[in-house]
């Protein structure tokens, strides 16, 4: 795909803050940072946050759960919740943070996913829960 240059003007204060935010976000390329930020913003404007979507809407996405190892047994009940289909599941133990992390690719209705994330957040030993909605396309690779 050919690249096209898109530019805009801003105040020095905005540009300075942008460079700081870019660095704090782990980007070393301003164009990539702005592209990714624009795509994410457009997705949020198109679909909204999962907490703003209609309950019956079907979505795909990735659930990321950080937790303490002993909470793992509590996590098992979430693998068989109604209204959610798990495509893949990956567990890892992170050495530096002494934390477990599960990444789970799921498909389901927003209401069920919202309930699942809410219950996970209330589970003892769970540190953080995030659901990232996959980009919505009419055509593509799958």
Secondary structure, 3 states (H helix, E strand, C coil): CCCCCCCCCCCHHHHHHHHHHHHHCCCCCHHHHHHHHHHHHHHHHHHCCCCCCCCCCEEEEEEEEEECHHHHHHHHHHHHCCCEEEEEEEEEEECCCCEEEEEEEEEEEHHHHHHHHHHHHCCCCEEEEEEEECCCCCCCCC
